[in-house]
């Protein structure tokens, strides 16, 4: 949306109807009925016209059938939205002066990019029809895009999407939890339409690299008259509008290309969809019921019945189910579909005390036989209310929304003028016909249920389960890795110097562990997607994920510690590197050829030359342990001097080392243990 965050949902005609209050005509005479008329220009551009005689303003919109589904998210994701912004730049005047032509005359303008359309509109007082349509024509049609301020528009798009340049923290997060681990969304899982789950604005990484040539190519590919439709709502007659727009919109040269249409999905049976959301940490449990149907094969011819069904069901739910002190349910409705497939969902605020009883009643109403719940009198009352609401609503925005929805939902985006009247079939639809239609439609749909509530009496049981299995996972990992402590006479124990570099080491190690955890966790989540097809499994699924995550994190804590050195032991027969876990590395003294101290850049040189394996990331100082077999090692401890003396004497002569000599240290940090008799 121009200068505002664009939305990802369809502007459903049903939602528009429900938001429109019953209006009372201000004039004594009833206004003339609204009539939709159609005109096709010679270049293939289509114009729909609705005359509202009493209106003092007019609204003119231009819709281009292109959106995010026409993009490659890896190369030009977000180009449709960026083109929408760039089109407001003109070659002959600054953008501010161009847009001021509308604002200074009391008008408004805006634009929106969605999944499969981009729409521009302008609203002005009736006397400025020529100015308004000429201004909109300049926005939509360009000989060449003005991209000299492309960088500034990218910054505006970034602010709209809440994007910021990635910091090192975000880059580390992307390494730990890469984007390719994102679970498939609703449209991918249900209908294989992955492009409908992608963000409309693309991603920051791709959108920031878009070039002027990419924008120009995208504009030329989709912005042509045969791929557009105009919609006028206002006081002017069709002849007046055609006379004014004929020289501008009608004068654009045709291309001979077909519009960018998408055929309805064929042979895609809807699948059941169940989901269960647990309470978040430190938040009150939320008791909500989201129930409806997953649908496919919805034809344009049944849009009137679907709209009436939506309204009737919402009214039934609001009137029939009450709790507490007569407080009615708060009911929200969602009706979203593309290419004849989608979902219809009602979301209700439920009662904690009677949640399961209410869920049973709601299931019976939404999934059962509607004829058992909808009486003839209630049906006529609901239908009359909706008819009055539609016929009395003559505001430009409401009329434009209803007619535009009909154009958008038509398979060819070209309905007849009669088909744009959504209320026409309602008048002749009887109660019996409506019930029969609902039964037939529900038979072809699949159930949809999304619960937000604790599955057990204690609302935060999943956190207790997580802590329990975290401890179990840690214990299991330690049991698998535990080794007997070296039972040899110990001459020297020296610690690893954990300073800044050491803690960086710790952080990097656990970042890798976290990356492995996210991969394994997502693998289990992918494997558990079938849980969403069974009601009971969907209820248990979130708890099982907490169990699995607890075990995984417990293993990760222990496994990460296996590669972090803690201390070095010099015994009579070996050099032992103990880790921050039950694991240790033992090098026999007979395998050590010599010990060489290194410091400064020589340490780097020796590491590269010998391909030594650094046990601790302190590459400017330490000891290189040359081995007779296997790769050399580089160590750095708090007592390198004493460790070198002990190892050198043992490697060359293997004499007994006195306790007093072993205890000597230059910094006084050596710890001494009494020799332990060998086994």
C-alpha positions as CSV (number, residue, x, y, z in Angstrom):
1,X,0.0,0.0,0.0
2,X,1.4,3.4,-0.9
3,X,3.1,4.8,2.1
4,X,1.3,2.3,4.3
5,X,1.9,-1.3,5.2
6,X,0.4,-3.5,2.5
7,X,-1.9,-6.4,3.5
8,X,-1.8,-10.0,2.6
9,X,-5.5,-10.9,2.6
10,X,-8.2,-10.6,0.0
11,X,-10.7,-7.8,0.5
12,X,-13.6,-10.2,0.7
13,X,-17.0,-8.9,-0.3
14,X,-18.6,-10.6,2.6
15,X,-16.4,-8.8,5.1
16,X,-17.3,-5.5,3.5
17,X,-20.9,-6.2,3.8
18,X,-20.6,-7.0,7.5
19,X,-18.8,-3.8,8.3
20,X,-21.4,-1.6,6.6
21,X,-24.0,-0.3,9.0
22,X,-27.6,0.1,8.1
23,X,-27.9,3.6,6.5
24,X,-30.9,5.9,6.5
25,X,-31.4,7.8,3.3
26,X,-31.2,11.5,3.9
27,X,-33.5,12.5,1.0
28,X,-37.3,12.2,1.1
29,X,-37.3,10.2,-2.1
30,X,-35.8,6.8,-2.3
31,X,-32.6,6.9,-4.4
32,X,-32.6,5.2,-7.8
33,X,-31.3,1.6,-7.8
34,X,-27.6,1.1,-8.6
35,X,-26.9,-0.2,-12.1
36,X,-23.6,-1.6,-13.3
37,X,-22.6,-1.0,-16.9
38,X,-19.7,-2.2,-19.0
39,X,-17.6,-0.7,-21.8
40,X,-14.7,-2.3,-23.7
41,X,-12.1,0.0,-25.3
42,X,-10.6,-0.9,-28.7
43,X,-7.3,-1.7,-27.1
44,X,-8.7,-4.4,-24.8
45,X,-9.0,-2.3,-21.7
46,X,-12.3,-2.8,-19.8
47,X,-14.3,-0.3,-17.9
48,X,-17.0,-1.1,-15.3
49,X,-19.3,1.8,-14.4
50,X,-21.6,2.2,-11.4
51,X,-23.6,5.5,-11.2
52,X,-24.4,6.9,-7.8
53,X,-26.4,10.1,-8.7
54,X,-26.5,11.7,-5.3
55,X,-22.7,11.3,-4.8
56,X,-20.6,14.5,-4.7
57,X,-17.3,12.6,-5.2
58,X,-16.2,9.9,-7.6
59,X,-13.7,7.0,-7.3
60,X,-11.8,5.6,-10.2
61,X,-9.5,2.6,-9.9
62,X,-7.2,0.7,-12.2
63,X,-6.4,-2.9,-11.4
64,X,-3.5,-4.7,-13.0
65,X,-3.5,-8.5,-12.8
66,X,0.0,-9.0,-11.4
67,X,1.3,-9.6,-7.9
68,X,3.7,-11.6,-5.8
69,X,2.8,-14.9,-7.3
70,X,4.3,-13.7,-10.6
71,X,7.7,-13.3,-9.0
72,X,10.6,-15.6,-8.3
73,X,11.3,-15.1,-4.6
74,X,15.0,-15.9,-5.1
75,X,15.7,-13.4,-7.9
76,X,13.0,-10.6,-8.0
77,X,10.8,-11.1,-4.9
78,X,9.1,-7.8,-4.0
79,X,9.4,-6.3,-7.5
80,X,5.6,-5.8,-7.9
81,X,5.5,-3.8,-4.7
82,X,8.5,-1.7,-5.6
83,X,7.1,-1.0,-9.1
84,X,3.9,0.2,-7.4
85,X,6.0,2.8,-5.6
86,X,8.1,3.8,-8.6
87,X,5.0,4.5,-10.8
88,X,4.2,7.7,-8.8
89,X,7.5,9.2,-10.0
90,X,7.0,11.4,-13.1
91,X,9.6,12.6,-15.7
92,X,8.2,16.1,-15.9
93,X,7.6,17.1,-12.3
94,X,8.7,16.1,-8.7
95,X,6.7,13.5,-7.0
96,X,5.4,15.9,-4.3
97,X,4.1,18.3,-6.9
98,X,2.5,15.5,-8.8
99,X,0.6,14.1,-5.8
100,X,-0.3,17.6,-4.6
101,X,-2.6,18.0,-7.6
102,X,-4.9,15.5,-5.8
103,X,-4.4,16.5,-2.2
104,X,-4.9,20.2,-2.9
105,X,-8.3,19.6,-4.3
106,X,-9.6,17.6,-1.4
107,X,-8.9,14.2,-3.0
108,X,-7.2,11.0,-1.8
109,X,-5.2,8.4,-3.6
110,X,-3.6,5.1,-2.7
111,X,-2.3,1.8,-4.1
112,X,-2.1,-1.8,-2.9
113,X,0.0,-4.8,-4.0
114,X,-1.4,-8.2,-3.2
115,X,-0.7,-11.8,-4.2
116,X,-2.2,-11.6,-7.7
117,X,-3.2,-8.0,-8.3
118,X,-2.0,-4.5,-8.0
119,X,-4.6,-1.7,-7.6
120,X,-4.4,2.1,-7.9
121,X,-7.3,4.4,-7.1
122,X,-8.1,8.1,-6.8
123,X,-11.1,9.9,-5.2
124,X,-11.9,13.5,-6.0
125,X,-14.9,15.9,-6.1
126,X,-17.1,15.3,-9.2
127,X,-15.9,18.5,-11.0
128,X,-12.3,17.1,-11.2
129,X,-13.1,14.0,-13.3
130,X,-10.8,15.1,-16.2
131,X,-7.9,15.8,-13.8
132,X,-8.4,12.6,-11.8
133,X,-8.5,10.2,-14.7
134,X,-5.5,12.0,-16.4
135,X,-3.5,11.8,-13.1
136,X,-4.3,8.1,-12.7
137,X,-3.4,7.5,-16.4
138,X,0.1,9.0,-15.8
139,X,0.5,6.8,-12.8
140,X,-0.2,3.5,-14.6
141,X,1.3,4.2,-18.1
142,X,4.9,5.2,-18.6
143,X,7.1,5.3,-21.6
144,X,10.0,4.6,-19.3
145,X,10.1,4.2,-15.5
146,X,11.7,7.1,-13.5
147,X,14.2,5.2,-11.3
148,X,16.5,8.0,-10.3
149,X,15.2,7.8,-6.7
150,X,15.1,4.0,-6.6
151,X,17.3,3.9,-3.4
152,X,14.9,6.3,-1.6
153,X,11.9,4.1,-2.5
154,X,13.7,1.0,-1.3
155,X,14.1,2.8,2.1
156,X,10.3,3.5,2.1
157,X,9.5,-0.1,1.3
158,X,11.9,-1.2,4.1
159,X,10.0,1.0,6.6
160,X,6.6,-0.4,5.4
161,X,7.8,-3.9,5.9
162,X,9.7,-3.2,9.1
163,X,13.0,-4.2,7.5
164,X,16.4,-3.2,8.9
165,X,19.9,-4.0,7.6
166,X,20.8,-7.3,9.2
167,X,23.2,-7.0,12.2
168,X,25.7,-9.7,13.3
169,X,23.1,-10.9,15.7
170,X,20.5,-11.5,12.9
171,X,23.2,-13.1,10.7
172,X,24.1,-15.5,13.6
173,X,20.3,-16.2,14.0
174,X,20.0,-17.0,10.3
175,X,23.0,-19.4,10.6
176,X,21.4,-21.1,13.6
177,X,17.9,-21.2,12.3
178,X,18.1,-20.8,8.4
179,X,15.1,-19.8,6.5
180,X,14.9,-23.0,4.5
181,X,13.8,-24.7,7.7
182,X,10.5,-22.7,7.7
183,X,7.5,-25.1,7.7
184,X,5.2,-25.0,4.7
185,X,2.2,-22.8,5.1
186,X,-1.5,-23.4,4.7
187,X,-1.6,-23.0,0.9
188,X,1.4,-25.3,0.3
189,X,0.1,-28.0,2.6
190,X,-3.5,-28.0,1.5
191,X,-3.3,-27.2,-2.2
192,X,0.4,-27.2,-3.3
193,X,0.3,-23.4,-3.9
194,X,3.6,-22.4,-2.4
195,X,3.7,-19.0,-4.1
196,X,0.6,-18.0,-2.1
197,X,2.5,-18.6,1.2
198,X,5.4,-16.3,0.2
199,X,5.5,-12.7,1.6
200,X,3.9,-10.2,-0.8
201,X,6.7,-7.8,-0.3
202,X,9.5,-10.4,-0.8
203,X,12.4,-10.5,1.6
204,X,15.0,-7.8,2.5
205,X,17.9,-9.8,1.1
206,X,16.3,-10.0,-2.4
207,X,14.4,-6.7,-2.5
208,X,17.4,-4.6,-1.7
209,X,19.3,-6.0,-4.7
210,X,16.5,-5.2,-7.2
211,X,17.8,-3.1,-10.1
212,X,16.2,-0.6,-12.4
213,X,16.4,-3.0,-15.3
214,X,14.5,-5.6,-13.3
215,X,11.7,-3.1,-12.5
216,X,11.5,-2.1,-16.2
217,X,11.3,-5.7,-17.4
218,X,8.6,-6.5,-14.9
219,X,6.6,-3.4,-15.8
220,X,6.7,-4.2,-19.5
221,X,5.7,-7.8,-18.9
222,X,2.5,-7.0,-17.1
223,X,1.4,-3.4,-17.5
224,X,-0.5,-3.4,-20.8
225,X,-4.2,-2.5,-21.5
226,X,-5.4,-6.1,-22.0
227,X,-4.2,-7.0,-18.5
228,X,-6.1,-4.1,-16.8
229,X,-9.6,-3.2,-15.7
230,X,-11.0,0.2,-14.8
231,X,-13.8,0.7,-12.3
232,X,-15.7,4.0,-11.9
233,X,-18.2,4.7,-9.1
234,X,-19.7,8.2,-8.9
235,X,-22.3,10.6,-10.2
236,X,-21.2,10.8,-13.9
237,X,-22.9,8.8,-16.6
238,X,-21.1,6.1,-18.5
239,X,-21.0,8.3,-21.6
240,X,-19.3,11.1,-19.7
241,X,-16.6,8.8,-18.3
242,X,-15.9,7.1,-21.7
243,X,-15.7,10.5,-23.4
244,X,-13.0,11.6,-20.9
245,X,-11.0,8.4,-20.5
246,X,-11.2,7.4,-24.2
247,X,-8.3,9.8,-25.1
248,X,-6.1,8.6,-22.3
249,X,-6.7,5.0,-21.2
250,X,-8.5,4.1,-24.5
251,X,-5.7,5.7,-26.5
252,X,-2.9,3.4,-25.2
253,X,-1.7,1.1,-28.0
254,X,-2.8,-2.5,-27.8
255,X,-0.2,-5.3,-27.5
256,X,-2.3,-8.2,-28.7
257,X,-1.4,-10.2,-25.6
258,X,-3.8,-12.1,-23.4
259,X,-4.5,-11.1,-19.8
260,X,-2.5,-12.7,-17.0
261,X,-5.2,-15.2,-15.8
262,X,-5.0,-18.2,-13.6
263,X,-7.3,-21.1,-14.1
264,X,-9.2,-22.6,-11.1
265,X,-7.6,-25.5,-9.4
266,X,-8.8,-28.8,-10.7
267,X,-8.8,-32.2,-9.0
268,X,-7.6,-30.9,-5.6
269,X,-9.7,-32.4,-2.9
270,X,-9.5,-30.4,0.4
271,X,-7.8,-32.1,3.4
272,X,-8.9,-31.8,7.0
273,X,-6.9,-29.2,9.0
274,X,-6.6,-29.3,12.8
275,X,-4.3,-27.3,15.0
276,X,-3.8,-26.7,18.7
277,X,-2.1,-23.7,20.2
278,X,-0.8,-23.8,23.8
279,X,-0.5,-20.8,26.2
280,X,2.6,-18.7,25.8
281,X,5.0,-18.3,28.7
282,X,4.0,-15.6,31.3
283,X,0.7,-15.0,29.6
284,X,-2.9,-15.7,30.5
285,X,-4.4,-18.8,28.8
286,X,-6.5,-17.9,25.8
287,X,-9.6,-19.9,25.2
288,X,-10.7,-19.6,21.6
289,X,-12.3,-21.8,19.0
290,X,-11.6,-21.4,15.3
291,X,-13.9,-23.7,13.3
292,X,-15.0,-23.9,9.7
293,X,-14.3,-25.7,6.4
294,X,-11.4,-26.1,3.9
295,X,-13.0,-25.8,0.5
296,X,-12.1,-26.3,-3.2
297,X,-14.0,-26.2,-6.4
298,X,-15.8,-23.0,-5.4
299,X,-17.4,-21.5,-8.6
300,X,-18.1,-17.9,-9.2
301,X,-21.7,-18.7,-9.7
302,X,-22.1,-19.7,-6.1
303,X,-20.5,-16.5,-4.6
304,X,-24.0,-15.1,-3.6
305,X,-24.9,-18.3,-1.7
306,X,-21.4,-18.3,0.0
307,X,-21.9,-14.7,1.1
308,X,-25.3,-15.4,2.5
309,X,-24.1,-18.6,4.2
310,X,-21.3,-16.6,5.8
311,X,-23.7,-14.0,7.2
312,X,-26.2,-16.6,8.4
313,X,-23.6,-18.7,10.2
314,X,-22.1,-15.6,11.9
315,X,-25.5,-14.4,13.1
316,X,-26.4,-17.9,14.4
317,X,-23.1,-18.3,16.3
318,X,-23.5,-14.8,17.9
319,X,-27.2,-15.5,19.0
320,X,-27.1,-19.1,20.0
321,X,-24.0,-19.4,22.2
322,X,-23.8,-17.4,25.4
323,X,-21.9,-17.9,28.7
324,X,-21.4,-16.2,32.1
325,X,-23.9,-13.5,32.6
326,X,-25.6,-13.6,29.2
327,X,-22.5,-12.3,27.5
328,X,-22.6,-13.2,23.8
329,X,-19.7,-14.7,21.9
330,X,-17.4,-12.4,20.2
331,X,-17.3,-13.9,16.7
332,X,-14.9,-13.1,13.9
333,X,-15.1,-14.5,10.4
334,X,-12.5,-15.2,7.7
335,X,-13.4,-16.1,4.1
336,X,-10.2,-16.4,2.0
337,X,-9.9,-18.2,-1.3
338,X,-7.9,-18.1,-4.5
339,X,-8.6,-19.9,-7.7
340,X,-11.6,-21.6,-6.3
341,X,-9.9,-23.0,-3.2
342,X,-9.4,-21.7,0.3
343,X,-11.1,-21.7,3.7
344,X,-14.1,-20.4,5.6
345,X,-13.4,-19.9,9.4
346,X,-15.3,-18.5,12.4
347,X,-13.3,-17.6,15.5
348,X,-15.1,-17.5,18.8
349,X,-14.2,-16.4,22.3
350,X,-15.0,-19.4,24.5
351,X,-15.6,-20.0,28.2
352,X,-12.9,-21.7,30.3
353,X,-15.4,-23.5,32.5
354,X,-17.6,-24.9,29.7
355,X,-15.1,-25.0,26.9
356,X,-15.6,-28.7,25.9
357,X,-19.4,-28.5,26.0
358,X,-19.3,-25.3,23.9
359,X,-16.9,-26.9,21.4
360,X,-19.3,-29.9,21.0
361,X,-22.2,-27.5,20.3
362,X,-20.3,-25.4,17.9
363,X,-19.1,-28.5,16.0
364,X,-22.7,-29.7,15.6
365,X,-23.8,-26.3,14.3
366,X,-20.9,-25.7,11.8
367,X,-20.3,-29.3,10.7
368,X,-23.7,-30.9,11.3
369,X,-27.0,-30.6,9.4
370,X,-27.8,-26.9,9.2
371,X,-31.5,-27.7,8.8
372,X,-31.6,-28.8,12.5
373,X,-30.5,-25.4,13.7
374,X,-31.8,-22.8,11.2
375,X,-35.6,-22.3,11.2
376,X,-37.5,-20.8,8.4
377,X,-38.3,-17.6,10.4
378,X,-34.6,-17.1,11.4
379,X,-33.5,-17.6,7.8
380,X,-35.9,-15.0,6.4
381,X,-34.9,-12.6,9.2
382,X,-31.2,-12.9,8.5
383,X,-31.7,-12.6,4.7
384,X,-33.9,-9.5,5.1
385,X,-31.3,-7.9,7.3
386,X,-28.5,-8.5,4.8
387,X,-30.6,-7.3,1.9
388,X,-31.4,-4.1,3.7
389,X,-27.8,-3.6,4.6
390,X,-26.6,-4.0,1.0
391,X,-29.3,-2.0,-0.7
392,X,-29.0,0.9,1.8
393,X,-25.3,1.1,1.5
394,X,-24.4,3.6,-1.3
395,X,-21.1,5.0,0.0
396,X,-18.5,5.0,-2.8
397,X,-16.1,2.8,-0.9
398,X,-18.8,0.2,-0.2
399,X,-20.2,0.1,-3.7
400,X,-16.7,0.0,-5.2
401,X,-15.7,-2.9,-2.9
402,X,-18.7,-5.0,-3.8
403,X,-18.3,-4.6,-7.6
404,X,-14.5,-4.9,-7.5
405,X,-14.9,-8.2,-5.6
406,X,-17.1,-9.6,-8.3
407,X,-14.6,-8.6,-11.0
408,X,-11.7,-10.1,-9.0
409,X,-13.5,-13.4,-8.2
410,X,-14.6,-14.0,-11.7
411,X,-12.5,-16.7,-13.5
412,X,-11.8,-14.3,-16.4
413,X,-12.0,-11.1,-14.4
414,X,-14.9,-10.1,-16.7
415,X,-18.3,-10.7,-15.2
416,X,-21.5,-9.5,-16.8
417,X,-23.0,-6.4,-15.3
418,X,-25.8,-8.6,-13.8
419,X,-23.3,-10.9,-12.1
420,X,-21.8,-7.9,-10.2
421,X,-25.0,-7.6,-8.2
422,X,-24.3,-10.0,-5.3
423,X,-27.8,-9.6,-3.7
424,X,-29.8,-10.5,-6.8
425,X,-30.0,-14.3,-6.2
426,X,-30.8,-13.8,-2.5
427,X,-34.3,-12.6,-3.2
428,X,-35.4,-15.8,-4.9
429,X,-33.4,-18.3,-2.7
430,X,-35.9,-20.0,-0.4
431,X,-35.1,-21.6,3.0
432,X,-35.4,-25.2,1.6
433,X,-33.1,-24.4,-1.4
434,X,-30.6,-22.7,0.9
435,X,-30.5,-25.7,3.3
436,X,-30.1,-28.1,0.4
437,X,-27.3,-26.1,-1.0
438,X,-25.5,-25.9,2.4
439,X,-25.8,-29.7,2.8
440,X,-24.3,-30.3,-0.7
441,X,-21.5,-27.8,-0.1
442,X,-20.5,-29.2,3.3
443,X,-20.3,-32.7,1.9
444,X,-17.5,-31.5,-0.5
445,X,-15.6,-29.6,2.1
446,X,-13.2,-30.8,4.8
447,X,-13.3,-29.8,8.5
448,X,-11.1,-27.0,9.9
449,X,-10.5,-26.6,13.6
450,X,-8.0,-24.5,15.4
451,X,-8.1,-24.5,19.2
452,X,-6.3,-22.1,21.5
453,X,-6.4,-23.5,25.0
454,X,-4.5,-25.8,27.5
455,X,-5.3,-29.5,26.8
456,X,-5.0,-30.3,30.5
457,X,-6.3,-28.6,33.7
458,X,-3.0,-27.1,34.5
459,X,-2.4,-24.5,31.8
460,X,1.4,-24.6,31.8
461,X,1.8,-28.3,31.9
462,X,3.8,-28.2,28.7
463,X,6.6,-26.2,30.5
464,X,6.7,-28.8,33.3
465,X,7.0,-31.5,30.6
466,X,9.8,-29.6,28.9
467,X,11.9,-29.2,32.0
468,X,11.3,-32.9,32.9
469,X,12.5,-34.2,29.5
470,X,15.3,-31.7,29.5
471,X,16.7,-33.4,32.6
472,X,16.0,-36.8,31.1
473,X,17.8,-35.9,27.8
474,X,20.8,-34.6,29.8
475,X,21.0,-37.8,31.8
476,X,20.7,-40.0,28.8
477,X,23.5,-38.2,27.0
478,X,25.8,-38.3,30.0
479,X,25.1,-42.0,30.4
480,X,26.0,-42.7,26.7
481,X,29.2,-40.6,26.9
482,X,30.5,-41.5,30.4
483,X,34.0,-43.0,30.5
484,X,36.0,-44.1,33.6
485,X,38.3,-41.4,35.0
486,X,42.0,-42.2,34.3
487,X,43.3,-44.3,37.2
488,X,46.9,-43.4,36.8
489,X,49.3,-41.4,39.1
490,X,48.6,-37.7,38.3
491,X,51.6,-35.4,38.3
492,X,50.1,-32.1,37.1
493,X,46.6,-30.6,36.7
494,X,46.4,-27.4,34.8
495,X,43.3,-25.4,33.7
496,X,42.5,-24.0,30.3
497,X,42.6,-20.1,30.3
498,X,39.0,-19.1,29.7
499,X,39.3,-15.5,28.9
500,X,37.5,-13.6,26.1
501,X,38.7,-16.0,23.4
502,X,37.6,-18.9,25.4
503,X,34.1,-17.6,25.9
504,X,33.9,-16.8,22.2
505,X,34.9,-20.5,21.6
506,X,32.1,-21.6,23.9
507,X,29.6,-19.3,22.1
508,X,30.6,-20.6,18.7
509,X,30.4,-24.2,19.8
510,X,26.9,-23.9,21.2
511,X,25.9,-21.9,18.1
512,X,26.7,-25.0,16.1
513,X,24.9,-27.1,18.6
514,X,21.8,-24.8,18.3
515,X,22.0,-25.1,14.5
516,X,22.0,-28.9,14.7
517,X,19.1,-28.7,17.2
518,X,16.9,-26.5,14.9
519,X,17.5,-28.8,12.0
520,X,16.5,-31.9,14.0
521,X,13.6,-30.1,15.6
522,X,12.3,-28.9,12.1
523,X,12.7,-32.5,10.8
524,X,10.4,-33.7,13.6
525,X,8.0,-30.9,12.8
526,X,8.0,-31.8,9.1
527,X,7.4,-35.4,10.1
528,X,4.5,-34.4,12.4
529,X,2.6,-32.4,9.7
530,X,0.2,-35.3,9.3
531,X,-0.9,-34.6,12.9
532,X,-2.9,-31.7,11.5
533,X,-5.2,-34.1,9.6
534,X,-6.4,-35.9,12.7
535,X,-8.3,-34.2,15.5
536,X,-6.8,-36.1,18.5
537,X,-3.2,-36.0,17.2
538,X,-3.5,-32.3,16.7
539,X,-4.5,-31.9,20.3
540,X,-1.5,-34.0,21.5
541,X,1.0,-32.7,18.9
542,X,2.2,-29.6,20.8
543,X,2.9,-31.6,24.0
544,X,4.9,-34.2,22.0
545,X,6.9,-31.3,20.4
546,X,7.8,-30.0,23.9
547,X,8.9,-33.5,24.9
548,X,11.1,-33.9,21.8
549,X,12.6,-30.4,22.2
550,X,13.4,-31.1,25.8
551,X,15.3,-34.3,24.9
552,X,17.1,-32.6,22.0
553,X,18.2,-29.6,24.1
554,X,19.4,-31.9,26.9
555,X,21.5,-33.8,24.4
556,X,22.8,-30.6,22.9
557,X,24.0,-29.2,26.3
558,X,26.0,-32.4,26.9
559,X,27.2,-32.8,23.3
560,X,28.3,-29.2,23.1
561,X,30.5,-29.7,26.2
562,X,32.3,-32.6,24.6
563,X,34.5,-30.3,22.5
564,X,35.1,-27.6,25.2
565,X,38.4,-28.3,27.1
566,X,38.3,-27.9,30.9
567,X,41.7,-29.0,32.1
568,X,44.8,-31.0,31.2
569,X,46.2,-33.9,33.3
570,X,49.8,-35.1,33.0
571,X,50.0,-38.7,34.4
572,X,52.8,-41.3,34.4
573,X,51.7,-42.7,31.1
574,X,49.6,-40.2,29.2
575,X,48.4,-36.7,28.5
576,X,44.7,-36.4,29.2
577,X,42.5,-33.5,28.0
578,X,39.3,-33.5,30.0
579,X,36.2,-31.7,28.6
580,X,33.3,-30.0,30.2
581,X,31.5,-33.3,30.0
582,X,32.2,-36.9,30.9
583,X,34.3,-37.2,27.8
584,X,38.1,-36.9,27.6
585,X,41.0,-37.3,25.1
586,X,43.9,-39.5,26.1
587,X,47.3,-39.3,24.3
588,X,49.9,-42.0,25.4
589,X,53.3,-40.5,26.3
590,X,54.8,-43.2,24.0
591,X,53.0,-41.5,21.1
592,X,54.5,-38.0,21.8
593,X,57.6,-37.3,19.7
594,X,58.4,-33.9,21.2
595,X,56.9,-30.7,22.7
596,X,57.6,-27.4,21.0
597,X,56.6,-24.0,22.5
598,X,55.4,-21.4,20.0
599,X,54.3,-17.7,20.3
600,X,53.3,-14.8,18.1
601,X,53.0,-15.3,14.4
602,X,55.2,-18.4,14.6
603,X,52.2,-20.1,16.2
604,X,50.1,-19.4,13.1
605,X,53.0,-20.5,10.9
606,X,53.4,-23.8,12.7
607,X,49.7,-24.5,12.7
608,X,49.5,-24.0,8.9
609,X,52.7,-25.9,8.3
610,X,51.9,-28.9,10.5
611,X,48.2,-28.7,10.1
612,X,48.0,-28.9,13.8
613,X,44.6,-29.2,15.4
614,X,44.0,-26.3,17.9
615,X,42.2,-27.6,21.0
616,X,41.8,-24.1,22.3
617,X,41.5,-21.0,20.0
618,X,44.5,-19.1,21.3
619,X,46.7,-19.2,18.2
620,X,49.4,-16.7,19.3
621,X,50.8,-18.7,22.2
622,X,50.9,-22.4,23.3
623,X,52.6,-25.8,22.9
624,X,52.6,-27.9,19.8
625,X,52.5,-31.6,20.7
626,X,54.2,-33.5,17.9
627,X,52.9,-37.0,17.7
628,X,54.4,-40.1,16.1
629,X,51.0,-41.1,14.8
630,X,48.1,-38.9,14.1
631,X,47.8,-35.2,13.7
632,X,49.8,-32.8,15.9
633,X,47.9,-30.8,18.6
634,X,48.3,-27.3,19.8
635,X,47.5,-26.6,23.5
636,X,47.5,-23.5,25.6
637,X,47.0,-23.8,29.4
638,X,47.6,-21.6,32.4
639,X,50.9,-23.5,33.1
640,X,52.5,-24.1,29.7
641,X,56.1,-24.0,31.2
642,X,55.5,-26.7,33.8
643,X,53.5,-28.8,31.4
644,X,56.4,-28.7,28.9
645,X,59.0,-29.6,31.5
646,X,57.0,-32.6,32.7
647,X,56.2,-33.8,29.2
648,X,59.7,-33.3,27.9
649,X,61.3,-35.3,30.8
650,X,58.7,-38.1,30.4
651,X,59.0,-38.3,26.7
652,X,62.8,-38.5,26.7
653,X,63.8,-40.5,29.9
654,X,60.5,-41.3,31.7
655,X,61.9,-40.7,35.2
656,X,59.8,-40.4,38.2
657,X,58.7,-36.8,38.9
658,X,58.9,-35.6,42.4
659,X,55.8,-34.1,44.0
660,X,57.7,-30.9,44.8
661,X,58.7,-30.4,41.2
662,X,55.3,-31.2,39.8
663,X,53.8,-28.6,42.1
664,X,56.1,-25.8,41.0
665,X,54.4,-23.2,38.8
666,X,55.3,-19.7,37.6
667,X,51.9,-18.3,38.4
668,X,50.9,-20.3,41.4
669,X,47.8,-21.8,39.7
670,X,48.9,-25.4,39.5
671,X,46.7,-27.8,41.4
672,X,48.2,-31.0,42.9
673,X,46.6,-34.3,43.5
674,X,48.1,-37.2,45.4
675,X,49.0,-40.1,43.1
676,X,46.1,-42.6,42.6
677,X,47.3,-46.2,42.6
678,X,46.9,-47.8,39.2
679,X,44.2,-50.5,38.7
